[in-house]
């Protein structure tokens, strides 16, 4: 890991809704149509050519997309991801600058008092449990891993507050290790809408996605779907008219269709 990487802040530059709408129509104009079996059902949703088309469209729509949590190191990303549980990335990005200024290293955070940590992260919600988690994670990183975030799923899951989602975020976004697929609420919802899975729990959805998505696309696929879920395929009223995947989607809750 070079010095430039350690010192840079990783940020995302989301497209505006209007520019996405124009781009969506241009991309969708040449894309294939997923044949319907019946209302809400695609004839062969896991056909390799359909999955490949979905991945190609996502890459075109969100080129170079990265994790939305601001971070300058694996440790900062670990803490930010723990804080993001049941909290928006925007809110986490407002909180972490002061947190990392006060406690810039795992050693410093391990030595902090819980009231100090709680006050700094209060607005992220569940701040008492999160304070215990990030301090506990700091202590294990210092005491068992020499002050560095581990680079395997087995080891990173030993940190308090870290489950597979957080592990996949850190390993994929910072270390570029494809250990799995990040499954947050957006990935779960959209994967079901696209009929890539029928499961309803993150663990089972991840297993399904790992079977149908090539491993070299696991990291980017997660980022692309998360951004798509925030900007276009929203939960209550998806903006299907501006969706580059619209022709390949036969979800029952679509708000607009071209086929």
BAVEXTOR-578806 format. One line per 3 residues: number of its first residue (from 0); their letters; for each residue x, z, y of N, C-alpha, C. Coordinates in steps of 0.05 Angstrom, whole numbers. Example, Ala and Ser with C-alpha at 12.3 -4.5 7.8 and 13.67 -1.06 7.14 Angstrom:
BEGIN
0	AS	264/156/-114/246/156/-90/264/156/-66 ~ 257/142/-45/273/143/-21/258/157/1
This chain:
BEGIN
0	XXX	17/0/-24/0/0/0/18/0/25 ~ 14/-20/43/32/-21/65/23/-6/89 ~ 40/-2/109/34/14/132/12/2/148
3	XXX	11/-24/150/-11/-37/166/-38/-29/155 ~ -40/-29/128/-66/-22/116/-73/6/122 ~ -54/24/121/-59/52/126/-69/58/154
6	XXX	-60/41/173/-66/47/201/-89/31/213 ~ -101/14/197/-122/-2/208/-149/11/203 ~ -168/6/220/-196/15/216/-212/-8/205
9	XXX	-224/-5/182/-239/-26/169/-268/-25/180 ~ -276/-47/191/-303/-48/203/-318/-73/194 ~ -343/-72/197/-358/-96/190/-370/-108/215
12	XXX	-373/-134/215/-384/-148/238/-410/-162/230 ~ -433/-148/229/-457/-160/220/-467/-182/238 ~ -479/-202/226/-491/-224/242/-517/-214/255
15	XXX	-524/-226/276/-550/-220/289/-572/-232/272 ~ -596/-221/274/-619/-231/259/-624/-260/265 ~ -622/-268/291/-628/-296/298/-608/-315/286
18	XXX	-582/-308/287/-562/-326/276/-565/-327/246 ~ -573/-305/233/-577/-306/204/-600/-324/197 ~ -621/-323/214/-644/-340/208/-637/-370/209
21	XXX	-621/-378/228/-613/-406/230/-595/-413/206 ~ -576/-395/200/-558/-400/178/-573/-401/152 ~ -594/-384/149/-609/-383/124/-622/-410/118
24	XXX	-634/-422/138/-647/-447/134/-628/-469/127 ~ -604/-468/139/-584/-488/132/-574/-486/104 ~ -569/-461/95/-560/-456/68/-582/-462/48
27	XXX	-606/-451/53/-628/-454/34/-637/-483/30 ~ -632/-500/50/-641/-528/48/-630/-542/24 ~ -606/-535/15/-593/-549/-7/-592/-533/-33
30	XXX	-606/-510/-34/-604/-493/-57/-625/-499/-78 ~ -620/-493/-103/-640/-498/-125/-664/-480/-123 ~ -685/-487/-137/-709/-471/-138/-710/-458/-165
33	XXX	-716/-432/-166/-720/-418/-192/-748/-422/-202 ~ -750/-435/-224/-777/-442/-235/-792/-416/-243 ~ -818/-416/-236/-834/-393/-242/-846/-395/-271
36	XXX	-846/-372/-284/-860/-370/-309/-889/-364/-304 ~ -894/-345/-286/-920/-338/-275/-915/-323/-249 ~ -936/-315/-236/-933/-301/-210/-914/-277/-213
39	XXX	-893/-277/-197/-875/-255/-197/-854/-255/-219 ~ -854/-276/-235/-835/-278/-257/-820/-305/-257 ~ -794/-303/-260/-778/-327/-262/-775/-336/-291
42	XXX	-774/-362/-296/-774/-372/-324/-750/-361/-339 ~ -727/-363/-328/-703/-353/-341/-685/-339/-320 ~ -691/-314/-313/-678/-301/-290/-648/-297/-294
45	XXX	-639/-294/-319/-611/-289/-323/-595/-313/-332 ~ -607/-337/-328/-592/-361/-335/-566/-362/-319 ~ -544/-368/-332/-518/-368/-319/-518/-385/-293
48	XXX	-531/-407/-293/-531/-424/-269/-547/-411/-246 ~ -568/-396/-253/-583/-382/-232/-566/-359/-220 ~ -553/-344/-237/-536/-322/-228/-513/-334/-211
51	XXX	-501/-356/-220/-479/-368/-205/-489/-377/-177 ~ -514/-388/-176/-525/-397/-151/-529/-373/-132 ~ -539/-351/-142/-543/-327/-126/-517/-318/-114
54	XXX	-496/-317/-131/-470/-308/-121/-458/-327/-101 ~ -462/-353/-105/-452/-373/-86/-466/-370/-59 ~ -492/-366/-59/-507/-364/-34/-499/-338/-19
57	XXX	-496/-316/-34/-487/-291/-21/-460/-294/-8 ~ -442/-308/-21/-415/-312/-10/-417/-329/16 ~ -433/-349/15/-437/-366/39/-450/-351/62
60	XXX	-468/-333/55/-484/-319/76/-467/-297/89 ~ -451/-283/72/-436/-260/82/-406/-263/76 ~ -393/-283/87/-365/-287/82/-347/-265/93
63	XXX	-329/-255/76/-311/-234/85/-323/-207/91 ~ -347/-202/81/-361/-177/86/-345/-153/74 ~ -345/-131/88/-331/-107/79/-349/-82/81
66	XXX	-338/-60/71/-353/-35/72/-360/-27/101 ~ -384/-18/105/-393/-12/132/-384/16/142 ~ -373/32/124/-362/58/132/-335/55/144
69	XXX	-330/64/168/-305/62/181/-285/81/168 ~ -261/71/162/-241/87/148/-213/74/152 ~ -193/91/150/-165/82/153/-148/89/128
72	XXX	-161/101/108/-147/109/84/-167/114/62 ~ -156/116/37/-173/121/15/-187/148/18 ~ -172/168/29/-184/194/33/-207/194/53
75	XXX	-203/180/75/-225/178/95/-249/165/83 ~ -245/144/67/-267/130/55/-282/148/34 ~ -266/164/20/-279/183/1/-297/203/15
78	XXX	-286/214/37/-302/234/52/-327/220/64 ~ -323/197/76/-345/183/89/-367/176/69 ~ -359/168/45/-379/161/25/-394/185/15
81	XXX	-380/208/12/-394/233/5/-415/240/26 ~ -407/237/51/-425/244/73/-448/224/76 ~ -445/200/65/-466/180/68/-490/184/49
84	XXX	-489/203/31/-511/209/14/-536/217/30 ~ -558/203/27/-583/208/42/-578/209/72 ~ -560/191/81/-554/189/110/-545/161/115
87	XXX	-550/151/139/-542/124/146/-512/122/151 ~ -502/98/146/-473/93/152/-468/96/182 ~ -487/88/198/-484/90/227/-480/119/235
90	XXX	-495/137/224/-492/165/231/-466/176/221 ~ -458/168/197/-432/177/186/-409/168/204 ~ -411/143/213/-390/132/231/-388/146/258
93	XXX	-410/159/266/-410/175/291/-397/202/287 ~ -399/212/262/-389/239/256/-360/239/248 ~ -351/220/233/-324/221/221/-300/221/241
96	XXX	-302/208/264/-279/209/282/-271/237/289 ~ -290/254/297/-284/282/304/-275/298/280 ~ -287/292/257/-280/307/233/-250/301/225
99	XXX	-242/275/226/-215/268/218/-195/275/240 ~ -204/277/264/-185/286/285/-179/316/281 ~ -199/332/274/-195/360/269/-180/366/243
102	XXX	-186/350/223/-174/355/196/-166/327/185 ~ -143/317/193/-135/290/187/-125/285/158 ~ -119/305/143/-109/302/116/-124/319/96
105	XXX	-122/312/70/-134/329/50/-125/358/52 ~ -99/362/58/-88/389/60/-101/405/83 ~ -104/391/105/-117/404/128/-146/411/122
108	XXX	-160/393/109/-188/398/103/-191/419/82 ~ -173/421/63/-174/442/43/-171/469/55 ~ -155/471/77/-150/496/90/-171/504/111
111	XXX	-189/485/117/-210/490/138/-230/511/128 ~ -243/524/147/-265/542/140/-291/526/136 ~ -308/535/119/-333/521/115/-350/519/140
114	XXX	-352/540/156/-368/538/181/-357/516/199 ~ -331/513/201/-319/492/217/-328/464/207 ~ -326/460/181/-334/434/170/-364/430/173
117	XXX	-380/450/168/-409/448/170/-417/439/198 ~ -405/450/218/-412/444/246/-405/415/252 ~ -383/405/242/-375/377/248/-392/357/234
120	XXX	-404/364/211/-419/344/195/-449/350/195 ~ -457/369/212/-485/379/211/-506/356/212 ~ -502/336/229/-522/316/233/-525/296/210
123	XXX	-507/298/189/-510/280/166/-530/290/146 ~ -540/314/150/-560/325/131/-546/339/107 ~ -559/359/96/-549/373/72/-520/381/77
126	XXX	-515/389/102/-487/394/111/-473/416/97 ~ -487/436/88/-474/458/74/-463/449/47 ~ -479/434/32/-470/424/6/-448/403/10
129	XXX	-450/387/30/-430/366/35/-404/379/44 ~ -405/400/60/-381/414/68/-366/425/44 ~ -381/437/25/-369/448/1/-356/425/-15
132	XXX	-370/402/-16/-360/380/-32/-334/368/-21 ~ -334/363/6/-310/351/17/-286/370/17 ~ -292/396/20/-270/415/19/-260/418/-10
135	XXX	-279/418/-29/-271/420/-57/-256/395/-66 ~ -264/372/-56/-250/347/-63/-222/348/-51 ~ -219/358/-27/-193/360/-14/-174/378/-30
138	XXX	-184/400/-40/-167/419/-55/-158/406/-81 ~ -175/391/-95/-167/379/-120/-147/356/-115 ~ -152/341/-93/-133/319/-86/-106/331/-81
141	XXX	-105/353/-67/-79/366/-60/-66/378/-84 ~ -82/394/-99/-70/410/-121/-65/394/-146 ~ -81/374/-152/-79/359/-177/-68/331/-174
144	XXX	-70/319/-150/-62/291/-147/-42/287/-125 ~ -28/308/-118/-6/305/-99/-14/296/-71 ~ -39/301/-64/-49/294/-37/-59/266/-35
147	XXX	-60/251/-57/-70/224/-57/-95/220/-74 ~ -114/204/-64/-138/199/-79/-131/184/-105 ~ -141/193/-128/-134/179/-153/-146/151/-154
150	XXX	-134/134/-171/-142/106/-172/-156/98/-197 ~ -166/117/-213/-182/111/-236/-209/125/-234 ~ -229/113/-247/-256/125/-246/-256/152/-259
153	XXX	-243/155/-282/-242/180/-296/-231/203/-278 ~ -210/197/-264/-198/217/-247/-214/223/-221 ~ -224/202/-209/-238/206/-183/-264/220/-187
156	XXX	-276/218/-211/-301/232/-217/-297/262/-219 ~ -272/271/-219/-266/300/-220/-270/313/-193 ~ -272/297/-172/-275/307/-145/-304/316/-140
159	XXX	-308/340/-129/-336/348/-123/-349/328/-104 ~ -374/323/-109/-389/305/-92/-385/275/-98 ~ -369/269/-118/-363/242/-125/-376/234/-151
162	XXX	-395/216/-150/-407/204/-174/-398/175/-176 ~ -410/160/-194/-400/132/-198/-403/115/-173 ~ -425/119/-158/-428/103/-134/-404/107/-115
165	XXX	-398/132/-109/-375/138/-91/-349/128/-103 ~ -345/132/-129/-321/123/-142/-318/92/-140 ~ -340/78/-144/-339/49/-142/-333/40/-113
168	XXX	-344/54/-94/-339/47/-66/-309/50/-60 ~ -298/72/-66/-270/78/-60/-251/60/-76 ~ -255/58/-102/-238/42/-119/-239/13/-111
171	XXX	-264/3/-106/-267/-25/-99/-258/-32/-71 ~ -268/-17/-51/-262/-24/-23/-234/-19/-15 ~ -221/3/-25/-194/9/-16/-173/-1/-36
174	XXX	-177/6/-62/-156/-1/-81/-160/-29/-94 ~ -184/-41/-89/-190/-67/-101/-191/-66/-131 ~ -200/-44/-142/-203/-40/-171/-232/-44/-178
177	XXX	-237/-64/-195/-265/-70/-203/-273/-53/-227 ~ -281/-29/-221/-288/-10/-243/-318/-10/-248 ~ -333/-22/-231/-362/-23/-234/-375/-35/-210
180	XXX	-402/-33/-208/-417/-44/-186/-430/-21/-171 ~ -426/-20/-145/-438/0/-128/-468/-4/-128 ~ -483/16/-136/-513/14/-137/-524/35/-118
183	XXX	-531/26/-94/-545/44/-75/-574/35/-75 ~ -590/44/-56/-619/37/-56/-623/7/-52 ~ -606/-5/-35/-609/-34/-30/-602/-50/-55
186	XXX	-580/-44/-68/-572/-59/-92/-593/-55/-114 ~ -604/-31/-118/-624/-26/-138/-649/-42/-132 ~ -659/-41/-107/-683/-55/-100/-681/-85/-102
189	XXX	-659/-96/-92/-656/-125/-91/-650/-137/-119 ~ -635/-122/-135/-629/-131/-162/-655/-133/-178 ~ -673/-114/-173/-699/-116/-187/-716/-139/-176
192	XXX	-716/-142/-150/-731/-165/-138/-721/-192/-149 ~ -695/-194/-153/-683/-219/-163/-685/-221/-193 ~ -696/-200/-206/-699/-199/-235/-672/-199/-250
195	XXX	-652/-188/-238/-626/-185/-251/-627/-160/-269 ~ -646/-143/-265/-650/-119/-281/-679/-111/-280 ~ -688/-96/-300/-715/-84/-300/-713/-53/-299
198	XXX	-688/-43/-298/-684/-15/-298/-690/-2/-271 ~ -692/24/-271/-700/38/-246/-680/60/-239 ~ -660/65/-255/-640/86/-248/-613/72/-242
201	XXX	-598/83/-223/-572/70/-216/-554/65/-239 ~ -552/84/-258/-533/81/-280/-541/57/-298 ~ -567/54/-303/-576/32/-321/-575/5/-306
204	XXX	-581/6/-280/-580/-19/-264/-551/-28/-263 ~ -532/-9/-259/-504/-17/-259/-495/-30/-285 ~ -504/-19/-307/-496/-30/-333/-507/-59/-336
207	XXX	-532/-63/-327/-543/-90/-328/-527/-110/-311 ~ -521/-101/-287/-507/-119/-268/-479/-125/-278 ~ -466/-106/-291/-439/-110/-301/-440/-131/-324
210	XXX	-463/-133/-337/-465/-153/-358/-469/-182/-348 ~ -483/-184/-325/-490/-211/-316/-473/-221/-293 ~ -459/-203/-278/-442/-211/-256/-413/-211/-265
213	XXX	-399/-233/-261/-370/-233/-268/-355/-210/-255 ~ -336/-199/-269/-322/-175/-259/-307/-181/-233 ~ -298/-205/-229/-283/-211/-204/-302/-213/-180
216	XXX	-328/-210/-184/-347/-211/-162/-361/-184/-158 ~ -355/-164/-175/-368/-138/-173/-365/-126/-145 ~ -342/-126/-134/-337/-112/-108/-352/-127/-86
219	XXX	-347/-153/-83/-360/-168/-61/-390/-169/-64 ~ -400/-172/-89/-429/-173/-94/-442/-148/-83 ~ -431/-124/-87/-442/-100/-77/-444/-100/-47
222	XXX	-422/-107/-33/-422/-108/-4/-443/-129/6 ~ -444/-152/-6/-462/-173/3/-491/-164/0 ~ -498/-153/-23/-526/-144/-28/-533/-121/-9
225	XXX	-515/-103/-4/-521/-81/14/-527/-91/43 ~ -510/-110/52/-515/-121/79/-541/-137/79 ~ -546/-152/57/-571/-167/55/-596/-149/56
228	XXX	-593/-126/43/-615/-107/42/-620/-94/69 ~ -600/-91/85/-603/-78/112/-614/-98/132 ~ -607/-123/129/-614/-143/150/-638/-161/143
231	XXX	-641/-167/117/-661/-187/110/-681/-176/89 ~ -671/-168/66/-689/-160/44/-695/-130/46 ~ -708/-123/68/-715/-95/73/-737/-85/54
234	XXX	-740/-59/52/-757/-48/32/-787/-55/35 ~ -798/-49/59/-827/-51/62/-837/-79/68 ~ -821/-94/84/-830/-121/91/-806/-139/93
237	XXX	-798/-150/69/-774/-167/69/-778/-192/86 ~ -757/-200/100/-758/-223/118/-751/-248/103 ~ -770/-255/85/-765/-278/66/-761/-304/81
240	XXX	-774/-308/104/-771/-333/118/-742/-337/128 ~ -727/-316/130/-699/-318/139/-679/-313/116 ~ -688/-315/91/-672/-307/68/-659/-332/55
243	XXX	-633/-331/52/-619/-354/39/-624/-355/9 ~ -634/-332/-2/-640/-331/-31/-669/-337/-37 ~ -685/-344/-17/-714/-346/-20/-722/-365/-43
246	XXX	-709/-388/-45/-717/-407/-66/-711/-398/-94 ~ -693/-379/-96/-686/-368/-123/-700/-342/-129 ~ -717/-333/-111/-731/-308/-114/-761/-312/-118
249	XXX	-772/-300/-139/-801/-302/-144/-814/-274/-144 ~ -803/-256/-129/-814/-229/-128/-843/-229/-119 ~ -858/-211/-130/-887/-209/-123/-891/-200/-94
252	XXX	-872/-185/-83/-876/-175/-56/-863/-192/-34 ~ -859/-217/-40/-848/-235/-20/-869/-238/3 ~ -858/-242/27/-876/-245/51/-878/-274/60
255	XXX	-863/-291/47/-864/-320/53/-852/-335/30 ~ -861/-359/24/-850/-375/3/-850/-404/9 ~ -829/-418/0/-827/-447/4/-832/-462/-22
258	X	-839/-448/-43/-843/-462/-69/-863/-448/-86
